[in-house]
Amino acid sequence: MRVDDFLQRLAEMPEPSQRAAPESESALTAPRGDHDLNPDLYDPASPLRDAAVLVPIINHGRQLTVLLTRRSDALPDHPGQISFPGGSIDPGDKDAEDAALREAEEEVGLTRDRVRLIGRLDTYVIRTGFCVVPVIGLVAPPFTLQAEAGEVEEIFEVPLNFFLDSGNRQTHSRVFHGKTRYFYAYPYGDYFIWGATAGMLSNLAEVLRAEGLRDSGLVTP
């Protein structure tokens, strides 16, 4: 099976899908989100802002990688955290895909002509009030990246195979406002990928494992 043939299957997913995580206590009543491991966080009446992120999968031929960023330590929100390129859907954006491509070009210099959109992951609700649509894009080298000054501290890649190995996903906890909160994490070298980004990567791994990518020979260690 060719890489393109396999990834095209993602386009058959609902746009956007509203499935919750399989292990979520609210799987039948809520979309995926920070509440997957913290059910009391979900409030269906809470107002949400629409946002989108690009989940860039880079096709290196014999290997697929995921492009991620480390946010600037100077940012007031989520400083130093690992994230996908993305942000709020602006009035001038045609849809979530347009917003994700715009944000990717602004944040990392990835021009939209190097990205082929192939589908969406499940909508992800963040406790800070955002409803995020993760848009998957297959990226074709060569390309030149440039981190947005003051916003992005670093751009890096992680082999997709790392996220497909369920043994690499961990569950951590922290006390926040007097309550213990749980979250997924993928420690990778010097990077600690956690929170919403880890939740979306977990969703990506679920979809790709279900389609048999790990046994297809497309992803190498």
Helices and strands as residue ranges (DSSP letters): H 3-7, G 8-12, E 32-33, G 34-36, G 39-41, E 49-59, E 64-71, E 82-83, E 86-88, H 96-108, G 112-114, E 115-120, E 124-126, E 130-139, E 152-159, H 160-164, G 166-168, E 170-176, E 179-188, E 191-194, H 195-210, G 213-215
